[in-house]
Amino acid sequence: MMFLGGFLIGFIIGIDVIAVIACVMAAGDTPVKHGKWLNFYGNYTTAECDVCGECFEVTFEGESNKMLFDAFRQSYRYCPTCGAKMDGGENNGT
């Protein structure tokens, strides 16, 4: 839908660009949550996000061990549920 030689299309595209910029700027103001993976049961089978409390199974079959738990922690540097950066807790990243 063109109006006055593309004025309407340019206006709509301009509004879309402004909306995208506003969203990016708002996202930049969001504070980063910092957390760490906790050994939920104490036997290295389940990792818990200390920010949101969501638990994740580390081993599905076989025996659990610290090596698999550490591999999970290295692989998941952000919590898939709440997005917390798993860098050791509240005071990190400052």
N, CA, C and O atoms as a CHARMM CRD file, in Angstrom:
* protein
*
  376
    1    1 MET  N      0.85200  -1.15900   0.00000 PROA 1      0.00000
    2    1 MET  CA     0.00000   0.00000   0.00000 PROA 1      0.00000
    3    1 MET  C      0.90500   1.23200   0.00000 PROA 1      0.00000
    4    1 MET  O      1.55100   1.54600   1.00000 PROA 1      0.00000
    5    2 MET  N      0.93900   1.92300  -1.14400 PROA 2      0.00000
    6    2 MET  CA     1.80300   3.08100  -1.28000 PROA 2      0.00000
    7    2 MET  C      0.96200   4.35100  -1.21300 PROA 2      0.00000
    8    2 MET  O     -0.13000   4.40000  -1.78100 PROA 2      0.00000
    9    3 PHE  N      1.44300   5.35000  -0.54500 PROA 3      0.00000
   10    3 PHE  CA     0.71600   6.59300  -0.38200 PROA 3      0.00000
   11    3 PHE  C      1.70400   7.74000  -0.50100 PROA 3      0.00000
   12    3 PHE  O      2.72000   7.76100   0.19400 PROA 3      0.00000
   13    4 LEU  N      1.41700   8.68200  -1.36600 PROA 4      0.00000
   14    4 LEU  CA     2.27200   9.84400  -1.59700 PROA 4      0.00000
   15    4 LEU  C      3.72000   9.44900  -1.88600 PROA 4      0.00000
   16    4 LEU  O      4.64900   9.88700  -1.20800 PROA 4      0.00000
   17    5 GLY  N      3.88400   8.61500  -2.90700 PROA 5      0.00000
   18    5 GLY  CA     5.22800   8.26200  -3.35200 PROA 5      0.00000
   19    5 GLY  C      6.02500   7.47800  -2.32200 PROA 5      0.00000
   20    5 GLY  O      7.23200   7.68500  -2.19600 PROA 5      0.00000
   21    6 GLY  N      5.40100   6.61100  -1.60600 PROA 6      0.00000
   22    6 GLY  CA     6.11900   5.77200  -0.64900 PROA 6      0.00000
   23    6 GLY  C      6.17700   6.34000   0.75500 PROA 6      0.00000
   24    6 GLY  O      6.81600   5.74900   1.62500 PROA 6      0.00000
   25    7 PHE  N      5.53300   7.46100   1.00000 PROA 7      0.00000
   26    7 PHE  CA     5.57900   8.06600   2.33500 PROA 7      0.00000
   27    7 PHE  C      5.02400   7.13300   3.40100 PROA 7      0.00000
   28    7 PHE  O      5.63000   6.97500   4.46100 PROA 7      0.00000
   29    8 LEU  N      3.86500   6.50600   3.13000 PROA 8      0.00000
   30    8 LEU  CA     3.23800   5.62900   4.11600 PROA 8      0.00000
   31    8 LEU  C      4.12100   4.42200   4.40500 PROA 8      0.00000
   32    8 LEU  O      4.28900   4.04100   5.56300 PROA 8      0.00000
   33    9 ILE  N      4.69000   3.81200   3.35500 PROA 9      0.00000
   34    9 ILE  CA     5.57000   2.65800   3.55200 PROA 9      0.00000
   35    9 ILE  C      6.79900   3.06700   4.34900 PROA 9      0.00000
   36    9 ILE  O      7.20400   2.36100   5.27300 PROA 9      0.00000
   37   10 GLY  N      7.39100   4.19200   4.00100 PROA 10     0.00000
   38   10 GLY  CA     8.55700   4.67200   4.74500 PROA 10     0.00000
   39   10 GLY  C      8.22300   4.96900   6.19100 PROA 10     0.00000
   40   10 GLY  O      9.03000   4.70600   7.08300 PROA 10     0.00000
   41   11 PHE  N      7.05300   5.50900   6.42900 PROA 11     0.00000
   42   11 PHE  CA     6.62200   5.81400   7.79200 PROA 11     0.00000
   43   11 PHE  C      6.47600   4.53600   8.61200 PROA 11     0.00000
   44   11 PHE  O      6.92600   4.46900   9.75600 PROA 11     0.00000
   45   12 ILE  N      5.84100   3.51800   8.01800 PROA 12     0.00000
   46   12 ILE  CA     5.65000   2.24700   8.72400 PROA 12     0.00000
   47   12 ILE  C      6.99000   1.58000   8.99300 PROA 12     0.00000
   48   12 ILE  O      7.21600   1.08500  10.09700 PROA 12     0.00000
   49   13 ILE  N      7.87700   1.55700   8.01600 PROA 13     0.00000
   50   13 ILE  CA     9.20800   0.96800   8.21600 PROA 13     0.00000
   51   13 ILE  C      9.96400   1.74400   9.28600 PROA 13     0.00000
   52   13 ILE  O     10.65100   1.14900  10.11500 PROA 13     0.00000
   53   14 GLY  N      9.84200   3.06100   9.27300 PROA 14     0.00000
   54   14 GLY  CA    10.50000   3.87900  10.29200 PROA 14     0.00000
   55   14 GLY  C     10.00500   3.56300  11.68900 PROA 14     0.00000
   56   14 GLY  O     10.79400   3.50600  12.63200 PROA 14     0.00000
   57   15 ILE  N      8.70600   3.35700  11.82900 PROA 15     0.00000
   58   15 ILE  CA     8.14500   3.00200  13.13800 PROA 15     0.00000
   59   15 ILE  C      8.67100   1.64000  13.57600 PROA 15     0.00000
   60   15 ILE  O      9.00500   1.45200  14.74500 PROA 15     0.00000
   61   16 ASP  N      8.74700   0.68000  12.63900 PROA 16     0.00000
   62   16 ASP  CA     9.28200  -0.64300  12.96800 PROA 16     0.00000
   63   16 ASP  C     10.72700  -0.54800  13.43600 PROA 16     0.00000
   64   16 ASP  O     11.10800  -1.20900  14.40200 PROA 16     0.00000
   65   17 VAL  N     11.53000   0.26000  12.76900 PROA 17     0.00000
   66   17 VAL  CA    12.93500   0.42200  13.15100 PROA 17     0.00000
   67   17 VAL  C     13.03200   1.03700  14.54500 PROA 17     0.00000
   68   17 VAL  O     13.84300   0.60000  15.36200 PROA 17     0.00000
   69   18 ILE  N     12.22000   2.03300  14.81600 PROA 18     0.00000
   70   18 ILE  CA    12.22600   2.67000  16.14000 PROA 18     0.00000
   71   18 ILE  C     11.81200   1.66500  17.21100 PROA 18     0.00000
   72   18 ILE  O     12.39000   1.65000  18.29700 PROA 18     0.00000
   73   19 ALA  N     10.82300   0.83000  16.92100 PROA 19     0.00000
   74   19 ALA  CA    10.38400  -0.18100  17.88800 PROA 19     0.00000
   75   19 ALA  C     11.49200  -1.18300  18.17400 PROA 19     0.00000
   76   19 ALA  O     11.69400  -1.57100  19.32400 PROA 19     0.00000
   77   20 VAL  N     12.21400  -1.60600  17.13800 PROA 20     0.00000
   78   20 VAL  CA    13.31800  -2.54900  17.32800 PROA 20     0.00000
   79   20 VAL  C     14.41200  -1.91700  18.16900 PROA 20     0.00000
   80   20 VAL  O     14.93400  -2.55400  19.08400 PROA 20     0.00000
   81   21 ILE  N     14.76500  -0.67800  17.87500 PROA 21     0.00000
   82   21 ILE  CA    15.80400   0.01600  18.64900 PROA 21     0.00000
   83   21 ILE  C     15.37500   0.15300  20.10800 PROA 21     0.00000
   84   21 ILE  O     16.18600  -0.04400  21.01200 PROA 21     0.00000
   85   22 ALA  N     14.11900   0.48600  20.34100 PROA 22     0.00000
   86   22 ALA  CA    13.62900   0.61700  21.71800 PROA 22     0.00000
   87   22 ALA  C     13.70900  -0.71400  22.45700 PROA 22     0.00000
   88   22 ALA  O     14.06500  -0.74800  23.63500 PROA 22     0.00000
   89   23 CYS  N     13.38200  -1.80800  21.77700 PROA 23     0.00000
   90   23 CYS  CA    13.45800  -3.13000  22.41800 PROA 23     0.00000
   91   23 CYS  C     14.89500  -3.49600  22.74800 PROA 23     0.00000
   92   23 CYS  O     15.17100  -4.02600  23.82400 PROA 23     0.00000
   93   24 VAL  N     15.81000  -3.21800  21.83300 PROA 24     0.00000
   94   24 VAL  CA    17.22000  -3.52800  22.07500 PROA 24     0.00000
   95   24 VAL  C     17.74700  -2.69700  23.23300 PROA 24     0.00000
   96   24 VAL  O     18.48400  -3.20900  24.07600 PROA 24     0.00000
   97   25 MET  N     17.38300  -1.43500  23.28600 PROA 25     0.00000
   98   25 MET  CA    17.84600  -0.57900  24.37700 PROA 25     0.00000
   99   25 MET  C     17.26100  -1.04500  25.70800 PROA 25     0.00000
  100   25 MET  O     17.95300  -1.02400  26.72600 PROA 25     0.00000
  101   26 ALA  N     16.01100  -1.46100  25.71200 PROA 26     0.00000
  102   26 ALA  CA    15.39200  -1.94600  26.94800 PROA 26     0.00000
  103   26 ALA  C     16.05400  -3.23400  27.40700 PROA 26     0.00000
  104   26 ALA  O     16.25300  -3.43700  28.60500 PROA 26     0.00000
  105   27 ALA  N     16.39600  -4.10100  26.47100 PROA 27     0.00000
  106   27 ALA  CA    17.06300  -5.35600  26.82900 PROA 27     0.00000
  107   27 ALA  C     18.44400  -5.07900  27.39900 PROA 27     0.00000
  108   27 ALA  O     18.91000  -5.81700  28.26700 PROA 27     0.00000
  109   28 GLY  N     19.09700  -4.04300  26.93400 PROA 28     0.00000
  110   28 GLY  CA    20.41700  -3.69700  27.44800 PROA 28     0.00000
  111   28 GLY  C     20.36800  -3.20700  28.88100 PROA 28     0.00000
  112   28 GLY  O     21.37500  -3.27000  29.58600 PROA 28     0.00000
  113   29 ASP  N     19.22300  -2.72000  29.32700 PROA 29     0.00000
  114   29 ASP  CA    19.08200  -2.22500  30.69200 PROA 29     0.00000
  115   29 ASP  C     18.72900  -3.32900  31.68300 PROA 29     0.00000
  116   29 ASP  O     18.75500  -3.10900  32.89400 PROA 29     0.00000
  117   30 THR  N     18.40100  -4.50400  31.17900 PROA 30     0.00000
  118   30 THR  CA    18.00800  -5.60800  32.04300 PROA 30     0.00000
  119   30 THR  C     19.22400  -6.13100  32.79300 PROA 30     0.00000
  120   30 THR  O     20.22500  -6.47900  32.16700 PROA 30     0.00000
  121   31 PRO  N     19.16000  -6.19300  34.11100 PROA 31     0.00000
  122   31 PRO  CA    20.31300  -6.70400  34.86200 PROA 31     0.00000
  123   31 PRO  C     20.50900  -8.19500  34.61200 PROA 31     0.00000
  124   31 PRO  O     19.54700  -8.94900  34.46800 PROA 31     0.00000
  125   32 VAL  N     21.75500  -8.59800  34.56300 PROA 32     0.00000
  126   32 VAL  CA    22.09300 -10.00100  34.35700 PROA 32     0.00000
  127   32 VAL  C     21.97300 -10.73400  35.68500 PROA 32     0.00000
  128   32 VAL  O     22.51800 -10.29500  36.69800 PROA 32     0.00000
  129   33 LYS  N     21.25900 -11.84800  35.67400 PROA 33     0.00000
  130   33 LYS  CA    21.16800 -12.68600  36.86700 PROA 33     0.00000
  131   33 LYS  C     22.37100 -13.62200  36.87000 PROA 33     0.00000
  132   33 LYS  O     22.70400 -14.20500  35.83900 PROA 33     0.00000
  133   34 HSD  N     23.01300 -13.76700  38.00200 PROA 34     0.00000
  134   34 HSD  CA    24.16500 -14.65500  38.13900 PROA 34     0.00000
  135   34 HSD  C     23.79700 -15.78700  39.08000 PROA 34     0.00000
  136   34 HSD  O     23.13900 -15.57600  40.09900 PROA 34     0.00000
  137   35 GLY  N     24.22300 -16.97800  38.73200 PROA 35     0.00000
  138   35 GLY  CA    23.91400 -18.12500  39.57100 PROA 35     0.00000
  139   35 GLY  C     24.97900 -19.18800  39.47600 PROA 35     0.00000
  140   35 GLY  O     26.04700 -18.98900  38.89600 PROA 35     0.00000
  141   36 LYS  N     24.65700 -20.32500  40.06400 PROA 36     0.00000
  142   36 LYS  CA    25.56400 -21.47200  39.99600 PROA 36     0.00000
  143   36 LYS  C     24.74100 -22.74400  40.06400 PROA 36     0.00000
  144   36 LYS  O     23.61900 -22.75500  40.57100 PROA 36     0.00000
  145   37 TRP  N     25.32200 -23.81500  39.54200 PROA 37     0.00000
  146   37 TRP  CA    24.68000 -25.11200  39.60300 PROA 37     0.00000
  147   37 TRP  C     24.97800 -25.75000  40.94400 PROA 37     0.00000
  148   37 TRP  O     26.13400 -25.83200  41.36000 PROA 37     0.00000
  149   38 LEU  N     23.93300 -26.20300  41.61800 PROA 38     0.00000
  150   38 LEU  CA    24.07900 -26.87200  42.90400 PROA 38     0.00000
  151   38 LEU  C     23.90300 -28.37600  42.72500 PROA 38     0.00000
  152   38 LEU  O     23.11400 -28.81800  41.89100 PROA 38     0.00000
  153   39 ASN  N     24.63200 -29.15300  43.50100 PROA 39     0.00000
  154   39 ASN  CA    24.51700 -30.60700  43.52100 PROA 39     0.00000
  155   39 ASN  C     23.29900 -30.94000  44.38500 PROA 39     0.00000
  156   39 ASN  O     23.42100 -31.08900  45.60100 PROA 39     0.00000
  157   40 PHE  N     22.12200 -31.05700  43.75600 PROA 40     0.00000
  158   40 PHE  CA    20.83600 -31.09500  44.45100 PROA 40     0.00000
  159   40 PHE  C     20.73000 -32.21900  45.48200 PROA 40     0.00000
  160   40 PHE  O     20.38300 -31.96100  46.63400 PROA 40     0.00000
  161   41 TYR  N     21.01800 -33.45100  45.09100 PROA 41     0.00000
  162   41 TYR  CA    20.89100 -34.58500  46.01100 PROA 41     0.00000
  163   41 TYR  C     22.20000 -34.93100  46.71400 PROA 41     0.00000
  164   41 TYR  O     22.21700 -35.77600  47.60900 PROA 41     0.00000
  165   42 GLY  N     23.28800 -34.28800  46.31900 PROA 42     0.00000
  166   42 GLY  CA    24.58100 -34.58900  46.91500 PROA 42     0.00000
  167   42 GLY  C     25.27000 -35.80300  46.32100 PROA 42     0.00000
  168   42 GLY  O     26.31700 -36.22700  46.80900 PROA 42     0.00000
  169   43 ASN  N     24.68000 -36.37100  45.25700 PROA 43     0.00000
  170   43 ASN  CA    25.28600 -37.55700  44.64200 PROA 43     0.00000
  171   43 ASN  C     25.60200 -37.35700  43.15600 PROA 43     0.00000
  172   43 ASN  O     25.83900 -38.32700  42.43600 PROA 43     0.00000
  173   44 TYR  N     25.60700 -36.12100  42.70500 PROA 44     0.00000
  174   44 TYR  CA    25.97000 -35.72200  41.33900 PROA 44     0.00000
  175   44 TYR  C     25.00100 -36.20100  40.26700 PROA 44     0.00000
  176   44 TYR  O     25.38600 -36.28100  39.10100 PROA 44     0.00000
  177   45 THR  N     23.76500 -36.52300  40.61600 PROA 45     0.00000
  178   45 THR  CA    22.79200 -36.95300  39.61100 PROA 45     0.00000
  179   45 THR  C     21.93300 -35.80900  39.09500 PROA 45     0.00000
  180   45 THR  O     21.43200 -35.87500  37.97300 PROA 45     0.00000
  181   46 THR  N     21.75400 -34.76200  39.89200 PROA 46     0.00000
  182   46 THR  CA    20.83200 -33.68600  39.55100 PROA 46     0.00000
  183   46 THR  C     21.45700 -32.33600  39.86500 PROA 46     0.00000
  184   46 THR  O     21.98000 -32.11400  40.95700 PROA 46     0.00000
  185   47 ALA  N     21.39300 -31.43000  38.87300 PROA 47     0.00000
  186   47 ALA  CA    21.89000 -30.06800  39.06100 PROA 47     0.00000
  187   47 ALA  C     20.70200 -29.13800  39.25700 PROA 47     0.00000
  188   47 ALA  O     19.70400 -29.23800  38.54300 PROA 47     0.00000
  189   48 GLU  N     20.81000 -28.23100  40.22600 PROA 48     0.00000
  190   48 GLU  CA    19.74700 -27.26900  40.50800 PROA 48     0.00000
  191   48 GLU  C     20.27300 -25.86000  40.28400 PROA 48     0.00000
  192   48 GLU  O     21.36100 -25.51600  40.74500 PROA 48     0.00000
  193   49 CYS  N     19.49500 -25.04000  39.57000 PROA 49     0.00000
  194   49 CYS  CA    19.82000 -23.62200  39.41300 PROA 49     0.00000
  195   49 CYS  C     19.50500 -22.93100  40.73400 PROA 49     0.00000
  196   49 CYS  O     18.38500 -23.02900  41.23600 PROA 49     0.00000
  197   50 ASP  N     20.49500 -22.22700  41.30200 PROA 50     0.00000
  198   50 ASP  CA    20.24100 -21.57400  42.59200 PROA 50     0.00000
  199   50 ASP  C     19.44600 -20.27900  42.45000 PROA 50     0.00000
  200   50 ASP  O     19.10700 -19.65300  43.45500 PROA 50     0.00000
  201   51 VAL  N     19.14100 -19.86400  41.20500 PROA 51     0.00000
  202   51 VAL  CA    18.33300 -18.66000  40.99600 PROA 51     0.00000
  203   51 VAL  C     16.84600 -19.01500  40.93700 PROA 51     0.00000
  204   51 VAL  O     16.03800 -18.44000  41.66700 PROA 51     0.00000
  205   52 CYS  N     16.48800 -19.95900  40.07000 PROA 52     0.00000
  206   52 CYS  CA    15.06400 -20.28500  39.89500 PROA 52     0.00000
  207   52 CYS  C     14.65500 -21.60300  40.54200 PROA 52     0.00000
  208   52 CYS  O     13.46300 -21.87600  40.68200 PROA 52     0.00000
  209   53 GLY  N     15.62600 -22.42300  40.94000 PROA 53     0.00000
  210   53 GLY  CA    15.31200 -23.68000  41.59700 PROA 53     0.00000
  211   53 GLY  C     14.98600 -24.82900  40.66200 PROA 53     0.00000
  212   53 GLY  O     14.65200 -25.92000  41.12400 PROA 53     0.00000
  213   54 GLU  N     15.07500 -24.60800  39.35600 PROA 54     0.00000
  214   54 GLU  CA    14.79800 -25.67800  38.39200 PROA 54     0.00000
  215   54 GLU  C     15.89300 -26.73600  38.46600 PROA 54     0.00000
  216   54 GLU  O     17.07600 -26.41200  38.57100 PROA 54     0.00000
  217   55 CYS  N     15.48900 -28.00700  38.40900 PROA 55     0.00000
  218   55 CYS  CA    16.43700 -29.12300  38.48900 PROA 55     0.00000
  219   55 CYS  C     16.57300 -29.80200  37.13500 PROA 55     0.00000
  220   55 CYS  O     15.61100 -29.90400  36.37400 PROA 55     0.00000
  221   56 PHE  N     17.78300 -30.26200  36.84900 PROA 56     0.00000
  222   56 PHE  CA    18.08600 -30.94200  35.59600 PROA 56     0.00000
  223   56 PHE  C     18.82400 -32.23600  35.89300 PROA 56     0.00000
  224   56 PHE  O     19.75600 -32.26800  36.69600 PROA 56     0.00000
  225   57 GLU  N     18.39100 -33.30000  35.23300 PROA 57     0.00000
  226   57 GLU  CA    19.02700 -34.60400  35.38500 PROA 57     0.00000
  227   57 GLU  C     20.38800 -34.57300  34.69100 PROA 57     0.00000
  228   57 GLU  O     20.48200 -34.23500  33.51100 PROA 57     0.00000
  229   58 VAL  N     21.42500 -34.92100  35.42000 PROA 58     0.00000
  230   58 VAL  CA    22.78300 -34.91500  34.86700 PROA 58     0.00000
  231   58 VAL  C     23.09800 -36.26400  34.23800 PROA 58     0.00000
  232   58 VAL  O     23.69700 -36.31800  33.16300 PROA 58     0.00000
  233   59 THR  N     22.71000 -37.34000  34.88100 PROA 59     0.00000
  234   59 THR  CA    22.93600 -38.68700  34.35200 PROA 59     0.00000
  235   59 THR  C     21.59000 -39.37700  34.20900 PROA 59     0.00000
  236   59 THR  O     20.77700 -39.36300  35.13300 PROA 59     0.00000
  237   60 PHE  N     21.36000 -39.97300  33.06200 PROA 60     0.00000
  238   60 PHE  CA    20.08700 -40.64200  32.81500 PROA 60     0.00000
  239   60 PHE  C     20.17400 -42.13900  33.06100 PROA 60     0.00000
  240   60 PHE  O     19.20400 -42.75600  33.50200 PROA 60     0.00000
  241   61 GLU  N     21.31800 -42.71700  32.78100 PROA 61     0.00000
  242   61 GLU  CA    21.51500 -44.14800  32.99500 PROA 61     0.00000
  243   61 GLU  C     22.90700 -44.34600  33.56500 PROA 61     0.00000
  244   61 GLU  O     23.81600 -43.56100  33.29500 PROA 61     0.00000
  245   62 GLY  N     23.06500 -45.36800  34.33300 PROA 62     0.00000
  246   62 GLY  CA    24.38700 -45.66700  34.85100 PROA 62     0.00000
  247   62 GLY  C     24.71100 -44.88400  36.10300 PROA 62     0.00000
  248   62 GLY  O     23.86800 -44.20200  36.68500 PROA 62     0.00000
  249   63 GLU  N     25.94000 -45.00700  36.48700 PROA 63     0.00000
  250   63 GLU  CA    26.41100 -44.41200  37.73000 PROA 63     0.00000
  251   63 GLU  C     26.75800 -42.93800  37.53900 PROA 63     0.00000
  252   63 GLU  O     27.32500 -42.54900  36.51800 PROA 63     0.00000
  253   64 SER  N     26.41800 -42.14500  38.51200 PROA 64     0.00000
  254   64 SER  CA    26.75700 -40.72600  38.45700 PROA 64     0.00000
  255   64 SER  C     28.13800 -40.51400  39.05900 PROA 64     0.00000
  256   64 SER  O     28.61200 -41.29800  39.88100 PROA 64     0.00000
  257   65 ASN  N     28.76800 -39.42900  38.62100 PROA 65     0.00000
  258   65 ASN  CA    30.06900 -39.08500  39.19500 PROA 65     0.00000
  259   65 ASN  C     30.32900 -37.60100  39.01800 PROA 65     0.00000
  260   65 ASN  O     29.63700 -36.92300  38.25900 PROA 65     0.00000
  261   66 LYS  N     31.31400 -37.11300  39.71000 PROA 66     0.00000
  262   66 LYS  CA    31.64100 -35.68900  39.69100 PROA 66     0.00000
  263   66 LYS  C     32.08500 -35.23500  38.30500 PROA 66     0.00000
  264   66 LYS  O     31.83500 -34.09300  37.91900 PROA 66     0.00000
  265   67 MET  N     32.74200 -36.11900  37.55200 PROA 67     0.00000
  266   67 MET  CA    33.20900 -35.74900  36.22000 PROA 67     0.00000
  267   67 MET  C     32.02800 -35.41300  35.29700 PROA 67     0.00000
  268   67 MET  O     32.09000 -34.43300  34.55400 PROA 67     0.00000
  269   68 LEU  N     30.96600 -36.20800  35.33600 PROA 68     0.00000
  270   68 LEU  CA    29.78200 -35.92200  34.52500 PROA 68     0.00000
  271   68 LEU  C     29.08200 -34.64900  34.99500 PROA 68     0.00000
  272   68 LEU  O     28.59800 -33.86600  34.17700 PROA 68     0.00000
  273   69 PHE  N     29.02900 -34.44500  36.29700 PROA 69     0.00000
  274   69 PHE  CA    28.41400 -33.23600  36.84700 PROA 69     0.00000
  275   69 PHE  C     29.18900 -31.99600  36.39400 PROA 69     0.00000
  276   69 PHE  O     28.58900 -30.99300  36.00900 PROA 69     0.00000
  277   70 ASP  N     30.52200 -32.06600  36.44100 PROA 70     0.00000
  278   70 ASP  CA    31.35000 -30.94100  35.99300 PROA 70     0.00000
  279   70 ASP  C     31.19600 -30.70100  34.49300 PROA 70     0.00000
  280   70 ASP  O     31.21400 -29.55400  34.04600 PROA 70     0.00000
  281   71 ALA  N     31.04600 -31.77600  33.70900 PROA 71     0.00000
  282   71 ALA  CA    30.81400 -31.62700  32.26900 PROA 71     0.00000
  283   71 ALA  C     29.48600 -30.91800  32.01800 PROA 71     0.00000
  284   71 ALA  O     29.39200 -30.08300  31.11800 PROA 71     0.00000
  285   72 PHE  N     28.46200 -31.24000  32.80400 PROA 72     0.00000
  286   72 PHE  CA    27.17100 -30.55600  32.69800 PROA 72     0.00000
  287   72 PHE  C     27.34000 -29.06700  32.98900 PROA 72     0.00000
  288   72 PHE  O     26.83500 -28.22200  32.25000 PROA 72     0.00000
  289   73 ARG  N     28.05000 -28.75400  34.06500 PROA 73     0.00000
  290   73 ARG  CA    28.25100 -27.34800  34.44500 PROA 73     0.00000
  291   73 ARG  C     28.99900 -26.57600  33.36400 PROA 73     0.00000
  292   73 ARG  O     28.69700 -25.40700  33.12100 PROA 73     0.00000
  293   74 GLN  N     29.96100 -27.20500  32.71800 PROA 74     0.00000
  294   74 GLN  CA    30.70400 -26.53600  31.65300 PROA 74     0.00000
  295   74 GLN  C     29.85100 -26.36400  30.39900 PROA 74     0.00000
  296   74 GLN  O     29.99800 -25.37900  29.67600 PROA 74     0.00000
  297   75 SER  N     28.96600 -27.31200  30.14400 PROA 75     0.00000
  298   75 SER  CA    28.12300 -27.25800  28.94600 PROA 75     0.00000
  299   75 SER  C     26.98800 -26.25000  29.08100 PROA 75     0.00000
  300   75 SER  O     26.62900 -25.58300  28.11000 PROA 75     0.00000
  301   76 TYR  N     26.42800 -26.13800  30.27000 PROA 76     0.00000
  302   76 TYR  CA    25.29800 -25.23700  30.50400 PROA 76     0.00000
  303   76 TYR  C     25.78100 -24.01600  31.27400 PROA 76     0.00000
  304   76 TYR  O     25.73800 -23.98400  32.50400 PROA 76     0.00000
  305   77 ARG  N     26.23700 -23.02200  30.54000 PROA 77     0.00000
  306   77 ARG  CA    26.75000 -21.79700  31.16400 PROA 77     0.00000
  307   77 ARG  C     25.63100 -20.80900  31.48100 PROA 77     0.00000
  308   77 ARG  O     25.85300 -19.79300  32.13900 PROA 77     0.00000
  309   78 TYR  N     24.42800 -21.12200  31.00400 PROA 78     0.00000
  310   78 TYR  CA    23.23200 -20.33600  31.30400 PROA 78     0.00000
  311   78 TYR  C     22.11700 -21.30900  31.65500 PROA 78     0.00000
  312   78 TYR  O     22.03200 -22.39200  31.07600 PROA 78     0.00000
  313   79 CYS  N     21.27800 -20.93800  32.58600 PROA 79     0.00000
  314   79 CYS  CA    20.13600 -21.78100  32.94100 PROA 79     0.00000
  315   79 CYS  C     19.11600 -21.72500  31.80000 PROA 79     0.00000
  316   79 CYS  O     18.71100 -20.63400  31.39900 PROA 79     0.00000
  317   80 PRO  N     18.69100 -22.87900  31.26800 PROA 80     0.00000
  318   80 PRO  CA    17.70800 -22.87000  30.18800 PROA 80     0.00000
  319   80 PRO  C     16.34100 -22.33300  30.61300 PROA 80     0.00000
  320   80 PRO  O     15.55800 -21.91700  29.75900 PROA 80     0.00000
  321   81 THR  N     16.04300 -22.33400  31.89400 PROA 81     0.00000
  322   81 THR  CA    14.73500 -21.89500  32.36900 PROA 81     0.00000
  323   81 THR  C     14.67600 -20.39300  32.61900 PROA 81     0.00000
  324   81 THR  O     13.78500 -19.71500  32.10800 PROA 81     0.00000
  325   82 CYS  N     15.61900 -19.86600  33.40400 PROA 82     0.00000
  326   82 CYS  CA    15.54000 -18.44700  33.78700 PROA 82     0.00000
  327   82 CYS  C     16.58900 -17.57700  33.10100 PROA 82     0.00000
  328   82 CYS  O     16.51500 -16.35100  33.18500 PROA 82     0.00000
  329   83 GLY  N     17.55900 -18.18300  32.42800 PROA 83     0.00000
  330   83 GLY  CA    18.57200 -17.41400  31.71100 PROA 83     0.00000
  331   83 GLY  C     19.70500 -16.89300  32.56200 PROA 83     0.00000
  332   83 GLY  O     20.52400 -16.11100  32.07900 PROA 83     0.00000
  333   84 ALA  N     19.77800 -17.30400  33.82500 PROA 84     0.00000
  334   84 ALA  CA    20.85900 -16.83500  34.70200 PROA 84     0.00000
  335   84 ALA  C     22.20800 -17.29700  34.16000 PROA 84     0.00000
  336   84 ALA  O     22.35000 -18.42800  33.69600 PROA 84     0.00000
  337   85 LYS  N     23.18200 -16.41700  34.22600 PROA 85     0.00000
  338   85 LYS  CA    24.54000 -16.74600  33.80800 PROA 85     0.00000
  339   85 LYS  C     25.19900 -17.53600  34.93300 PROA 85     0.00000
  340   85 LYS  O     25.35300 -17.03900  36.04800 PROA 85     0.00000
  341   86 MET  N     25.57900 -18.75600  34.62900 PROA 86     0.00000
  342   86 MET  CA    26.13300 -19.65300  35.64300 PROA 86     0.00000
  343   86 MET  C     27.63500 -19.43500  35.78200 PROA 86     0.00000
  344   86 MET  O     28.44800 -20.21400  35.28500 PROA 86     0.00000
  345   87 ASP  N     27.97400 -18.35700  36.47000 PROA 87     0.00000
  346   87 ASP  CA    29.38500 -18.00800  36.64800 PROA 87     0.00000
  347   87 ASP  C     29.78300 -17.98600  38.11600 PROA 87     0.00000
  348   87 ASP  O     30.83200 -17.44700  38.46700 PROA 87     0.00000
  349   88 GLY  N     28.96400 -18.55900  38.96300 PROA 88     0.00000
  350   88 GLY  CA    29.35600 -18.70000  40.35500 PROA 88     0.00000
  351   88 GLY  C     28.53400 -17.94800  41.36500 PROA 88     0.00000
  352   88 GLY  O     28.73900 -18.13200  42.56500 PROA 88     0.00000
  353   89 GLY  N     27.62400 -17.11900  40.94700 PROA 89     0.00000
  354   89 GLY  CA    26.76100 -16.47200  41.92400 PROA 89     0.00000
  355   89 GLY  C     26.59600 -14.98900  41.73900 PROA 89     0.00000
  356   89 GLY  O     27.02500 -14.42200  40.73400 PROA 89     0.00000
  357   90 GLU  N     25.97700 -14.36900  42.70700 PROA 90     0.00000
  358   90 GLU  CA    25.54200 -12.97000  42.69100 PROA 90     0.00000
  359   90 GLU  C     26.66600 -11.97200  42.44600 PROA 90     0.00000
  360   90 GLU  O     26.46600 -11.00800  41.70800 PROA 90     0.00000
  361   91 ASN  N     27.82500 -12.16700  43.03100 PROA 91     0.00000
  362   91 ASN  CA    28.88600 -11.15900  42.97100 PROA 91     0.00000
  363   91 ASN  C     29.78900 -11.28700  41.75700 PROA 91     0.00000
  364   91 ASN  O     30.68200 -10.45900  41.57400 PROA 91     0.00000
  365   92 ASN  N     29.58900 -12.28700  40.93100 PROA 92     0.00000
  366   92 ASN  CA    30.43700 -12.45200  39.75500 PROA 92     0.00000
  367   92 ASN  C     29.96500 -11.57600  38.61600 PROA 92     0.00000
  368   92 ASN  O     28.80700 -11.16200  38.56400 PROA 92     0.00000
  369   93 GLY  N     30.87900 -11.30300  37.70800 PROA 93     0.00000
  370   93 GLY  CA    30.53900 -10.50900  36.54600 PROA 93     0.00000
  371   93 GLY  C     30.52800  -9.02200  36.79700 PROA 93     0.00000
  372   93 GLY  O     30.09700  -8.26000  35.93200 PROA 93     0.00000
  373   94 THR  N     30.99400  -8.58000  37.96800 PROA 94     0.00000
  374   94 THR  CA    30.98700  -7.14600  38.26200 PROA 94     0.00000
  375   94 THR  C     32.35300  -6.55600  38.06200 PROA 94     0.00000
  376   94 THR  O     32.54200  -5.35600  38.26200 PROA 94     0.00000
